[in-house]
Amino acid sequence: MTVAHTAELRAAFETARDLLLERCVAQDGQPAHWSGELSTSALSTATAVMALHQVRQAGRCGTDFGLNADFGALIHGGLLWLVKHQNQDGGWGDTVKSLSNISTTMLAHAVFHATGATAEFAGVVERVEAYINRIGGVEAVRRRYGRDKTFSVPILTHCALAGLVDWREVSSLPFELACLPARFYAAVKLPVVSYALPALIAIGQVKFHHRPTRNPVTWLLRKLAINHSLKVLERIQPPNGGFLEATPLTSFVTMSLAGKGLVDHPVVRRGVKFLCESVRPDGSWPIDTNLATWVTTLSINALKDHLPDHLRPGLRQWLLRQQYREVHPYTNAPPGGWAWTDLPGGVPDADDTPGAMLALIELQRGNAESAEAAEKSGSSLRAGVNWLLGLQNRDWGFPTFCRGWGTLPFDRSSPDITAHCVRALRAVADVPERETDLNVRASRGATRLRSSVAPRLRLDQQPSIRTAFRFLQRRQRPDGAWLPLWFGCQHAPDDENPTYGTSRVLMAYRDCGMLDSEEARRGAAFLAEIQNPDGGWGGSQGVASTVEETALAAEVLLEFDEYRKNAWRGIDWLIDQVRAGSVAEPSPIGFYFAKLWYFERLYPLIFAVSALRRAVEISSEPGQASV
């Protein structure tokens, strides 16, 4: 590497770093942190319009809910947004950058019929109906989700409320099971994933209302369970009304209860308030309110030593406040975890929790805070470790939300989440060893943090880490790749994203000093093999390069001597994106619920900063740069 190239690399990193730091702002009286911006969603917009329509159709207006909102204007604004963003093939994708899919298209089509707007938008309706007929309609929806009813049943319920699908086509959901104690949910194998309990209750009830079961025993059981399950639904609803902070889930619950006549129920009233407050100025709705905790921890861990000292105390204080200190009413998760957001609709999970733990350790570096502050961080880390250890499945992997829910894909253990948990557990175990790597001021912080983490707890982590690597060994594909759970690639077969999954897993091997293992070398060889001719990476082989995937792959391949040339080609690709001003251009790589796409505007910038920072560090090592 020449001195000129090193200077160009450093300039690109500093540009990206400064762009990321500019987005760390104080708001609502909280310390400065990152909030990000989630993509607007056609699916969210369609479901929100349907929910508000069901309420308006029952004769209610904004003032009936104590809101300064015009339901008619919100509905029409949502329809106009859908019209403007219809794809050329007649369908809609989940984001403005997404390919059309049958699920979102069916939902969007239904609201034009439900609201009586088919004549006003005749051309739009004609094109969408041609798309649905070509793709396969109801049967195509069922094929897309298979046995998992988490999303197929809500979609068909939405269409049934619009009069486009017969209620016989909507599967019944056993909402009576919500009356059982939460500890039995996994045992009874609900037909929806663990985080979809509100949909199970509300959609199950509206189906029962419009087409009750003919089995007299089941009919009586469900009739008796209506009020009790509604109380469960009311209890688990966040105070701001947004289930999981998600517009689609909140909309499905709201439209279902309103559709069976419970338009004045407290759950509906809070749901309507959430929808009215989360609409965007252009008339659309996002997939979720924000991923503030997730993008904040990602940013901290990407910047590392380049995070300014003056931001560290506030970020630590803010992050400690996000940790759950009581049993969560939604999933009954014990204390100690973190959710993706700082808002009340979040649920603790096994991707955000290790991210927060790694960030807390990073914040302690270079920070000469008091023994009391170190003890607070240490106490938080102890709780986080215990939370993760209690979540590990019998297959030795880590699921997202709940231990033991292994029936449906989004409840199973996954390689990327398991790898993230391993990294956090190892980082906590390594806190004493890090002291020699820090300067004198940071050393004092590390010593205080070390003394606040009980030795017994550190010993307990080792078996969990070892067995987690056995899970990762079993889940590696023959070609060396690992697949992630919550991230995909819309241009790849089966929407898979082996670039993301493999990169994330290799980071666990890196952090644990296991890059010489056979699995790690096979994973690195896979990434090198699928690199694009332009030097970047897409989500899979032959897919166009993106900032997100290129940054992830290049960062981890920098650690392999035999693939460092591949990594530098990826870094050069990123430098070109910085130079062109497109390093912050996002791609739809995230899954929200079951194959519901989103993009987050901070992802490309965060991942690029992390990769470029590591490249700068390596370029500064002796022998790396020459005239």
N, C-alpha and C positions, 0 to 999 in steps of 0.2 A: 504494500500500500504506500503510495507516495504521500509526501507532506501536503501537496495540493489537494489530494483526495481526502486526506484526513481533515483538512480545513473545511472542505465542502460538506463532509459528513457532519462535522460539529455545527456548522451553520444550519444545516437542515434540522438537526436535533433541536437546536435552540429555538428555531422558528416554531416547530411543532410544540415544544415544551411551553413556550410563551402563549401560544394559542390555547393550550389546555389550561394553563393557570388563569388566563383571562376569564374562563368560564367557572372559576371557583368564586362564588359570590355569597355574601350574607343576605339573607332574606327572612322576612317574618320574624325578626328579632332573634334569629338563630345565628350561631357562628358561621363563617364562610364554609361552604361545602359545594359539591357538585350536584345539580339536579337533572341535567340532561334534557333531552326532548324525544319522546317516543313518537313514532310515525302515526300519522292520521290513518284511520282504517275505514274502508268501505263497509266491512262487516260490522264494526262498532256503530257506524253511522246508521246502517239499516236497522240494527236491533234497537238502538235508542229511539229512532223514529217510530218503530212499531210499538214500543212500550208507551211512549207519550200518546200515540194514537189510541191505544186501548183505554188510557185514562181519559182522554178527551171524548172518546166515543161514549163513555159512561156519563157524560155531562159535566165533567169537572174542568175547572180552569185553574190558572196559576194562583189566583187569590184564594181559592179553596184550600190550597196547601201552604198559604202564607208566603207565596213566592211572587216576586215581581218578574214573572215570566209569561210570555205569550206562547202557549203550546202550538197554536196554529203557525206562528212565524217560525218556531224551531223546527216543526215538521217540514214545512215548505223549504226552509233553508237546507235541511238535510237532503231532501229530494233534489234540489238544485245542485248540491255538491255531487251527488251520485251521477246525475246527468252529465256534469262536466268531466267526470273521471271514469266514464264507461270506456273500456278497452275497445279497440277496433274490431275484435272478434265478437263483440256483443256482450261479453261477460265482465266480471269485476275480479280483481285480485284483492288480497287482504291489505296491501299497501299500494301507494301510487306507483311503486316500482315492481309490483308483483304481477306474475302471469295470472290470467283468469283461472278460477277454479269453480267447481260446481257448487260448493258450500256457500261461498260469499255471493255468488250469482243468484242462487235460489233465494237467499235472504233479501237481496236488493230488489229482485223482481217482485217479491211478495208485497213490499211496502207500497209500490205503485198501485197495486190492486187494492190493498187494504184501505188506502187513503182516498181512493176514487180518482187517482191522477192519471189513469191510463189514456184518457183522451188528450189531456194536456201534453203528455209526453209519448205520443203514439209511436213515433219513430224509435225511441229508446226501448219501449216495450216490445216492439216487433223484432228488434235485433236480439234482445235478451231471450225471447222465447225461441228464436231460431237456435241460439247457442244451447239452451237447456235441452231442446229436442235432439240436438246433435250429440250432446254428451251423455244423456241418458236419464236425467231427472232424478226421481226418488231412488231408483236402484243404484244410480251412480253415487249418490250420497252414502248409501249403505255400504257399497263396495269400498269406498274411501276409508271408512273407519272400522270395518269388520265387526268384531265382537264388542268393541268399545263403544258404549252408548253415550259417553260423556258429551259428545257433540252432535251425533246424528239425530238423537231424539230432540234436543232443543231446536235444531234446524227445522225438522218436520213439524214441531209444535208451532213455531213461528209461521210456517206456511199454512198450517191448519187454521190458525187464528185469522189468516187473510182469506180463508175460503178456497185455497188452491190445492190443499191436500185433505183427503178424507181422514177423519180421526182414527179410522181403522188402520191407517198406515203408520200411526204413531205408537210405538211400543209403550206399554205400561211400565212405569217405574215404581218399585216397592217403597213408596214414601213412608209406609208404616215402620220400616226398619229404622228410621231416624229416631223412633221412640225408644230404641234400645240404648243401654248405656254405651258411651262412646268406645269403651274398651272392647266391645264385641263387633265393631264395624268391620275390622279386617277378617274376623272369623266367618261372618255371614257372606263375604265376597260380594259386595255391592257391585252392580253393573256399571257404575261410574267410578272415576278415580277419586282418591281421598279428598281432594280439594273442591269437589263438585257437589257436596252435600246440599247446598242451597237449591241447586237445580233439581236434584233428586226430589226434594220436598215440593217445590212449587210446580214443577212440570208434571210430576206424578199426580198432584192434586187436580190440575186443570184437565189432564187426560181423563182422570176418574170422574170429573164433573161432566164432561161432554160425552164420554163413552165409558160408563162404569163396567167393571167385570161382571160376567154372568155367574161366576162361581159364588154361591151364597155365603160360604165361609169367608172367602177372601173379601167379598163385598162388605160384610159386617166388620171384619177386622180393619179394613181401610176407612170405613165410615167412622168407627170409633177412634181412629188414629188421627183424624183431621185436625182437631183442636190442639192435641198434644204436639204434633209435629210442627204446627204453626208456631207454637211457643218456642220450640227448639230453634226454628228459623229466626224468630225475633231475637232470641238470646244471642245467636252467633252473628247477627248483623252488626257491623261496626257503627259507631255513633254517627259517622258522616253518611251512612247509607250504602257505601260502595263495597260490595263483596269482593275481596281481594283487590280493591281499587280498580276493578276491571269493568269497563262499560258493557261488554257482552254478557257476562254472568249476571250483573245487576239488572240489565235489561230483560234477560230471559226470566228472571224471578219476578220482576215488576209486571211484565206483560202477562205472565201466567196467572198471577193472583188477580190482576185486574180483569183478565179474560174469564175468570170464573165468578166475577162479581164482587171481589173483595177490594174494591178500588179505594176504600177509606181505611184499609188495614194499615197499622203503623209501619210495617215493612214496605208497603207500597209508597206511603208518604215519604219515608226516608230515601227510598230508591229514586223517586221522582226528583227529590231535592238534589241528590247526587248527580243525576243526569243533567239537570238544568244548570248546575254549577260547573260541570266539566265540558260543556260544549265549547268549541273553539270559535274564534271570530269569523272563520270562513264557513260556518254552518256544519262542520264535521265533528266527529268525536275520535279521540285517540283510543288505542287498544287498552291502555292503562294510564293512570295519572302520572306516575313517574317511577324511575328506578333509582332514586336518589342514593340509597345506601349502597347499592351495587356499584353504581358508577363512581361514587366517592371512594370506595375501597379499591376499585380497579385503578383509579387515578393515583391514589397514594402509593400503591404497589408498583405502578408504572414509573412514577417519578423518583421514588426512593430518595437518595441523597440530594436530589435536585428539588425536593419539596422545601420551600422557604421555611426557616425556623419560626418566623412570626405566625405562620398558619398552623403549626403543629399543636399547640395547646388547645386551640378552639376546635380543631378537627377531632382531637382525642376526646374532648368533652362531649362533642356532638355525637360521636360514634358510641361512646359509652351509654349515652341516653337511649340509643336505639335498641339496645339489648333487652330482650324480654325477661322480666324478673318474676313473672307469675305464670301459672299454667295458662296456655292460650285457649280461649273459649271455643275457637273454631275447630282446631285439630287436636286439642288436648295435649299439645306438645309441652313438655316440662320447661321450666325456666332455663335460660342460658343461650338460646339461639338468636339469630338476627334474621330479619326479613329483607326484601329487596327495596323497601321504601320506608320513609319516615312517617308515613301516614297510617291511620288506624286500621286500614283494610289489609295490611300486610300480614303474612304468616311466616313464622320462622322456617328456614329451610337449610339444606346441607350444601348449598353453593354459596349463599351469602354469608353463612356463619364462618366457614374457613376464610373467606375473603376478608371479613371483619377482623378475625384473629390475626391474620398476616399483617393487616394494616396497623393494628394496635402495636404489634412488635416493631414494625417499621417506624411508627411515630415515636417510639421510645428511643430510637437511635438518634444520637445527636441532640438529646434533650435532657438537660440537667434539672429535671423537675424534682419536687420534694418526695420524701419517702412515702407520704400519704398518697400522692398521685400515682406513684409506682405501685402501691398496694392496691389501689383501685383498678389499675390495669391488670395486675396479677390476679385479683379476684375475678375480674371479668374473663380472663383467659382460662382460669380453672373451671368456671361455669361453662364456658364454650367447649372445653375438652370433654367434660362430663356429658354435655348435651350430644356431642358427636359420638362418643363411645356408646351411648345408649341407643343410637340410631342404627348402628351397623347391623346389616341383615345377616341371616344364617348363611347366605352364600358368600359372606365376607365382603360384599360390596356395600356401598352407601346409597340409599334412595334419596329422593328429594325432600319429602315431607314426613312420612310415617313409616316406622319399621313394620315389616310384615305384610304390607299391602303389595303382594307380588303378582296379582292376577292380570293387571292391565299395564301396557307399556310405560305410561308416565308415572307409575308407582314403583317400578322395578329399580334395582340397583343399576347404576350406569358408570361406565369407565371415567368420563370426564369429571363427574361429581366425586367419585371415589378418589381420583387423583388429587383433586382440590383438598379433600379432607386429609389425605395423607400429607400433603405439603404443610397444612396448618398444624397437624399433630407433631410432625417432625420439627417444625419451627419452634414450637413451644418447648419440646424436649431439648432443643439445641440452644436455648437462651443462655445457659451458663457458658457454653463454648464460644459464643459470639463476642464475649468481652474482649478477647485479644484482637478482634478485627476492628474495634472502634477506637476513636480518639479518646483522650483522657476524659473529656466532658461526657461523651457518650458512654464511656466505661462506667461512670458512676450510675447512669440510668440503667445500664444493663445489670449491674450488680444489685441494684434495688429491685429490679424486675425479677432477677434470678431468685432472690431470697423470698419473693412473694409467691413463687410457684412451688408447691410442695414436692419434694423428691419422690414420694410415693406415687403421686399423680403422673410424674414423668415416666416412671417405670411401667405404670399401667398402660401407657400408650404403645409400648413396643409390640406386644402381641397383636394389637389391632392393626398396626402398620404392616407387620409381616403378613398377616392373613389378607389384608387388602391387596398387597402385591400378588398374592396367589389368585385373587379374583381377576386382577388385571391380566395376568398371564393367560387365564382361561378365556378371557373375552377378546384377546387379540386375534384379528382375522389372519388367515393364512398368508395374505399379502403383506402383513406387518402393521396394518392400520387398526385403529380403534374408532368406534363411532360414538358421537356424543348424543345426549338425550334432548336437550333444549335448543339445539342449533342444527340448521340444515342448509341445503343448497338447492334452490328451486330448479336449477339447470342440470342437476345430477340425477342418476337413476334412483328412484324411490326417495327422492329429496334428501339423500344422505350427505353428510359433510365430514368425510374422513380427515380432511386437512385440519379442521378445528379439533376434532376428537383426538387425533394422534398428537398434535402439538401440545394440547393440554395435558395428556397423559405423560408425554416425555418430560414435561416440566417437573412432574413428581419424581421421575427417575433422576433428573438433574439435581433436584434439591436434596435427594437422598444419596447422592454420590454413586448412582448405579448405571451410569451411561455406558459402562463396559459390558453390561448384561446383554444376553442374546436378544431379549425382547426389545430393549432400547435400540440396539443396532438395526434390528429389522424395521422398527418404526421409523428411524431416521432414513434408512434406505428407501422406504416407501415414499416419504416426503420428497426426497431427492429425485425419485423416479417420476413423480407427477408434476414436477416444476414445469411451468410453461416456457416456451421459447423466448418470451420477452423478459424472463427472469422472475416473474411474479408467480403467485399461486391463486387458483380459484378453490372452490369448495371440494372439487374432485378433479380427476384427470380430464384434461381437455376443456375445462370450464374457464371462462375469461378471468383474468387476474383481478383481485380486489385488494383494497388496502388492508381489510381485516385479516383475510387469510394469509396474505403475503407477510404481514408483520408477525403473525403468530408462528408461521413456519420458519421464517428467517431467524427470528430470535432464538428458537430452540436449536436450530442447526448450527448456529454460531459456536455451540459447545462441542461439536464433533469435528475433530481435525480433518477427517477424510471428506467431510461435507461442507467445510467452511467456504469453499469457492461457491457452492450453491447458495449459501447464506449471503455472501457478499453480493451476488447477483440480485438477490431479493432486496437487500439493503439499497443497492443502486436504483432499483425500481421505485422504492419508497422515496428516495431522494428526488427522483424525477417528479413524483407526485407532489412533493413539497414545493419544488420549483414551479410546477404548473398551477399551484394553488388548489389542487384537488385532493389533498391528503385527508381532508375532513369529509369527503363525499361518502355517505353510508350506503351499504348494500343490505337488502332484506335477508338476514342470515338467522334471525332469532325465531324460535317457536314459542308461542304463548298458548297454553292449553294444547290440544291435539292438532298439530299441523296447522296452526293459525299463525301466519307470518307477521313479523314486525321488524323494523330497524330502529336503532337508537343512534342519534346523531353524534354521540360522543364515542361510540365504539371505535371507529377507524382512527380517530385522533389518539385515544388512549393506547390502543395496540401499537400504533406507529411510534409513539413516544417511548414505549417500553422497549421496542426492538432497536430503535435508533440510539437510545441511551446505552443499551448493552453493547451495541456496535462501537460507540465512542469509548466505552470502558476498555474493550478489547484492543481497539486501535492505539490506545495509550500505553499498552503493555510494551515492555522492552522487546525490540526486534520486530514489532509489527509495522512501524513506519520507517521509511527510508527516503533519502533525497533522490 
